[in-house]
Structure formats: structure tokens, C-alpha cells
Amino acid sequence: MKKFFFVCAVSLFCAVQTYAKPLFKRYPVKSGMILYDINTTGIAPGLTTHTLGVSRLVFDDWGAKELKEDDATEIQRGDFNEEIARHTMSKMDYGTIYTVDFDENVTYQTRDRNIDIAIAQGADMSEESVEILKEMKAMKIGTEEVAGYTCDLWKSKDQTICLYQGIPLKITVETQGFSSTRTAQMVLLDKPIANSEFTLPGFAVMIEEGYTSNQSASVNTADYMAAVEELGHKIKAMGLNLNDHNVTLTKAQEAEVINTLGARYLTKQKNLLPKLMVALEGARECIGHSENGKEAADCIKPVNRINEALGDQTSNYDYAHWNREKKEQIIQDIDQEISDLSTTIRCVTTHDKTTDVIECTEGTLEPKI
């Protein structure tokens, strides 16, 4: 549960001039599947390494869905001989990020808030690869044909990248004692991509702290965009031009900005936090009577629904390997949630400005480690 109030985390004014665009793009084409060969050699005193393998990049919906996978073997020869499997996989699904650990047989799930906002804005990021190369002072040095496509060669220090419409088809790195080449062998663009191409291994999923569901993330981002638009009107009414780097806000103006950004969320809290208290108290009692983790997880569902409406996350209680100790720990955690929520409700019902609520709750809520 979010204990404080909605304020732009990067800067109070980071998105004042944000306006929705028609389509979110990370690639210049709607879909693609690219299979690469991996060939890497490293030479050091007493040791030579050679890595061979394959890699794939699959994306759809202009990159809102993307899977990357490397499957290679590193062969070490020299003072000792060893072969090491190198298998990695990551997936992005509309802001939800999955990282697969093949050593531990577990998948970590988290969320990219910047992607959430970019999707809501309809941001066009399809030229980002070229822009990054330009920032690195890379120079376009010609063209090359890779897997039937003519791509532009960009050279930057020890790295050469061949891009086709911003999509890397060949990446070469050459330094003293090290060389690496990743070359596309098959390229399919703007073709239907089967959902099975985005399938992850059936490992246990570990949800990392700070993860929010798709629904709560959607609500949170929509509120963010609306609050930013309202802030734009407020800034204009205040007669400020934030593009002027000489502009310095007074304390009173900063407070107006914070209160404008927080107004929408504060209104929702006034309405929903009392209901959340009832749901948490009910969940506590329900979990106390639960005989297994599944029953306990069902108890928390009313809390999830209210947090989703707020755009917040529900604490990730551990329902696996259910036992008496875990039950007691979850109940203890919920007791702390209830205590913190009681303070928040008191401040929310007493004040009508986000700055006053922040001051009211400051130092009274137990920080999460």
C-alpha cells in the first residue's frame, strides 16, 4: 500500500509538456523475430575462452511485447579447462519485466514505470538506437548486407553496429585480447508472431518489491497523465515558463505544484481508504482462520481490488510453504499495515492539500526496509 502521496518521482516538472501520441513504438515495425549467431573469443595469460551460441530477439505490438534470449557455451582452455553454459532470458510485457534465472530455476517479476508512462504517452522510441549512437559520437561508415537486409554501419571506438531501421543486425566488439560478434542469420519483420514465442519456462515466479499489477499500473499511469495535464494548466495560470532555465519557484509555488499533482490521488484516498481499512481488518481475521496458503491468498483479494482502484500495490505476503510461523508473520505485517493506514486516514480526512497530508504523516509511519 502506498503510504505517501502522488508526486512526480523524477522532477516536479518532468512531464508538464506531455501530450498523448497515437501509438507507442520501440521499433519502426510492428513485429519481428531475429535469430543471431554468437561468437566470442577472449585471450589472457594462461587462459583462452571461446563462446559459441545463438540468440533471439522477438517483439510484437511495436515492442510493447519483447523477449530476448541467449543460449551459449563458454569453453575455457589453459591453466584449467572448463565448459560453462550461459543461458539468459528476459521478457517485457507492457511494462511488466520478467528475468529468468536458469541457475536457480526462478523467474523474477518487476515493473518498468518509465515504460508504463511511455505507453500512456504513446511515445515513439523507434529512433532511440540511432540517437544513442550519435550521443556516443558514432560515425556512419557505410553499409553491409546481413541476412538479406542492407543495414547502416555505425562505428564507435571499439564497437561497430549494423542497424536496419534502428534494429541491430550485427554487433562487433574488438579490443585487445577480446573479440565478439553477434550476427543475424534469420530476420522476419512485420510477420505474425505466435504467442508461444513469448513463453517463459515454468519456473516459480518471485515478485520483487515495488511490483504493481497490470490493472493498478494502468490506473496509476492514467492518474499520472491526468495530473500532469492539470499541472500544465496550473503552470500556465501561474504565468511560468519552465523552459526558461532561469525560472526559480518560490516555496509557495512549489507547494502549488505538489498540491496540483496530488489532488486527484488525495480525492481517491478520501473515498477508498476507509474501505481499505475494512478490507484489511477482514483479511486479518480471515487469514487467522486459514488452514493453507491458498485460503490465505484468497483472503487478501478484497484488499487487492481496492489497491488496484487506487493504483497502489498490495504487500507481497509469502503464502508458499504455509505453516504457523508464516501465518503469524503475515498477521503481524497486516497489523502494521492497519496501524500505518490508521495514521494516513486521520491525515487524509483532516486535510485537503497534499502538502499538509505529507507534513501530517511525516515521521509517523514505519518505513519499509
N, C-alpha and C positions, 0 to 999 in steps of 0.2 A: 504494500500500500504506500502511495506517495505521501510523505509526511509534510512536505512544504508546498510551495506554490509555483505555478507555471510561469517561469521566466526564461527567456532565451538563454541557453547554456553557454553559447559561444560569445555572444555580444548582445547587448540590449537592442542593437540596431542591425543585426546581421542580415535580416531579411525584410527590411522596410520596403524595398522596391521589388519584392517577389510578386509575380503575377503568373497565374496558371497558364501553361502552354498546352497545346493539344495532345502531345504524345511524349512519353518518357522513352529515351533512347540511350543505350550504352554502346550500340553497334549501328552501323549505317544500313544494315539489312535486318529483316525481321527474325531470321533464324539461320543457324549454321552448325555444321559439325566438321571439325578439323582433326585429323589424326597426324601426329608427329612422330618422327624418329628422334631418339635422344642418343647423343654420342659425346661423351666427356672423357678427357684424359688429364691426369694430374701427375706431375713428376716432382719428387722431393728426394733429398738424400736418403737412400736406403728404402725408398718406397715409391712404387708406381701404382696408380689407380686408374681403372678403366670402367666407365659406367655405360651400359647399353640398355635401352628400353624403349618404351612407347609412352606417348602422352596423348590425351584427347581434350578438346575444348568443345563443349556442346552448349548452345544457347537458343532461346526462343523468346518470343514477345519482346524483341528488340534488346534482349539482355536482361530483362527483369527476372528471367529464369536462366541460370547458368550452372554448369557443372564442369569442374576441372579435375583431371586425374593423371597422375604419373605412376607408372609401374616399371621399375628398372632394377637392375642388379649391378652392384658395385663390386668389382673384382680387385682385390689388393694383392700385390706381389712385391716381395722384397725381404726385409728382415723378418716379416711374418706374412703368411698367406691366409686370406680370408675372403669369403663372398658374403655380401650383405644385401638383403632385399630392401629396396626403397619404394614403398607404396604409399602414396598420399592421395587424398580425395577431399574436395570441398564443394559445397553447393550453396548457391544463393537462390532463394525463392521469395521474390517480392519483399526483400528486406530481412527475411529470416536467413541466418547463416548457419550452415552445418559444416563441421570439421571432423573428419573421420580419423581416428587413431587406430591403425591396423595392428599396432603392437599390443595395445591394451584391449582391443575389440570393443571400443566405445565410440560413440558419436557425440560431440559437444554442440549444443544448440545455443545460439545467441542472436542478437539483433543489431542491424546497422541502421541507426537512426538517421544518418545522412541520406541513405538510400530511401528510407521512408519519405523524407521531405522532398527528395528529388523526384520521386514518383508522383507525389501530390502536386508538385510544381509542373510536372510534365517536362522536366529538364532534358535538354539534348546534350548528351555527353559523348556523342559519337566521334567527335574530333579530338577527344582528350588525349589519345595516344600521340598524335602529331604535336599537340600543344606542349605536352611534357617533353618531347624530344627537342622542340625549339627552345624551351626553357633550359635544357641541358646543353645548349649551343651545338646541337647536332646539325650536320650538313647533309643535304640530299646529294648523293654522289652518282646516281644513275638508276638503272632498273635491272631486274633479274626475273626470269621465269621460274616459278616454283609451283609444282603440281598443276600446271596448265594455266596459271594466272600470272600476269605481269605485275610485279609489285615494285614499289619505290624503295630504293636502298637509302637508308639513313645511317650515317657514321658518327659515333660519339666516343671519343677516346678509344677504349679497348673493345667497344661493342658496336656491332653492325646489325641493324634490324631491317627486314624487308616487309613493308606494310602494303596490304591491298585494302584500300578504302579504310584505313585505320586498323585493320586486322592483321596481327603478326603471322606471317607465313614462314619466316626463317629468322632465327636469332643466333648470332655468333658472338662468342666472347673469347678474346685472345689476350692472355697476359703471360708473363714469364713463368714457365713451368705449368701452365694451365691452358686448356682449350676446350670449348664447349660449343656444340652445335645442336640446335633443335630445328628440324626441317619438316615442313608439312608434306605428307605423302598422299593424302586424300583431302579434298576440300569440297564440301557441299554447302551451298548458300541458297537461302530463300527456298528451301525444300521443307516439306512437313517433317517434324521431329516427333518420334513416338515418345510417349510419357515414360516408357521403360528406360529410355536413355538417361533419365534423371534419377533412377532408382539408387538408393543408398543400401549398404549392407544392413542386414537385420540385427545390428548391434544394439545394446542398451543405449538410450539417449540420456545424456546428462545436460540438464537445463542450467545454464550459467546464470549467476546473479545479475539482475537487471533485465532479464528477458521478459518481453510482453507478448501476449498472444497476437495473432493477426488482427483480431477484432479490436482489442484495446489499442494496438498500434495505429490502426486506421482512425479510430476516434481521436486519439491523441494528436495525430498529424492534422486531421481536419480542424480540430480546435486551434492548433498552432497556426495554420494558414489563415483562419478567420481572425485570430488575434493579431497577426501581423498586418492584415488588411486594415483592421481597426486602428492599429498603431500608425499606419501610414496616414490615415485621415487625421489622427491626433497631431502628428508631427507637422502636417500641413497647417492645421489650425493654430499651432503654436508659432508658425512663421519661421520654422527652422529648415535649413538645408544641410542634411547630413553628408552630402557630397563635398561640402566645404570643410576641409580638414582643420580649419581654424576655429570651427564652432566648438565651444565648450559648454556643456549643460550645467545649469545650476543644480543644487541639491533638490530644489522643488521640482525642476523639470525632470530630473532622473526619477523622482517619485511618481510623477505623472506617467512616465513611460512604463514603469513597473506596474502601476495600477491598471493601466490600459491593457497590458499583456495578460495580467492575471484576472481581469474582471470576469471573463467567460468561465474560467475554471472555478473561480470562487462561487459564482452563482450555482454551478452544478454541485459543488460541495455542500452548500447550504441545503440543497434539496436531497442529496443522496447520502451524506454521511450519517445522519440518524438511522437510515435504513441499513447502512453498512454495519452499524453498531448492533442492531437487532440480528443481522445475519451472522456476525462473528460470535455473538453470545450463543446463538442457536447451534453454530458449528462446534463450539467448545463442548456443549452438552452432548451433542450427537457423537462426537469423537470419543468422549468419555465412555459411551456405551458400545463403541465399535469393537468388533471381535477380530477384524483383519484390516489390512491396508486399503483394500478396495472400498470397504464400507466407509472408512475414514476419508478417502478421497472424494466419495460421493457427498459427504457432509459439507465439504468446502465449496461445492458448486454454486450455492446461492451467493457466496462471497465473490466468487469469480465473476458472476454476471454483473454485480454492482460495480466491481472494479473495472470491468470492460466498458461499462457505460461512462465511467469517469475517465477512461483512458489510462488507467493505472495497472500495475502488476500486482498479482497476489503472491505472497511469500511462497517460496518453493519448499514446502514441507516434505520431509522424507517419509514416504509411505512404504518403501521397499523393505523387505525382510522384517516385517511387522513383529514387534514384541512390546513388552510392558514398558521398557525404558524409552523406546521411541515414542510410544503413546504419551508418556509423561512429558517428554521433551516438546512434542507438538503442542500439548495443552499449555505448557509453560510459555512457549513462543506466542500462542494466541493471547494469553493473559497480558503479555507485554504489548501486543498489538492493540488490545482493548484499552489498556492504560494510556498509550500514546494517542489513540483515537479520541478518547475522552477529552484530553487536553486540546486537540485540534478542533473538536466540535465546539468546545467552550469559546475558543478564539474566533472561530468562523461565525458563530451565532452572535457574538458581541460586536464584531467589526464589519465594515462594509468596504474596506480598502485592503488590498493585498499587503501593502507595506505595514499596516497596523497588525495584520494577522501574523506576518513574519516576526515582527517585534514581540507579539504576544507569545508565540511558540518558541522563540529563541531560547535555547538553553534548557528547555523543559522536556524535550523529547529525547529518549535514549537513542544515541547514534548507533547505526548499524555498522558492524565491522566487516 
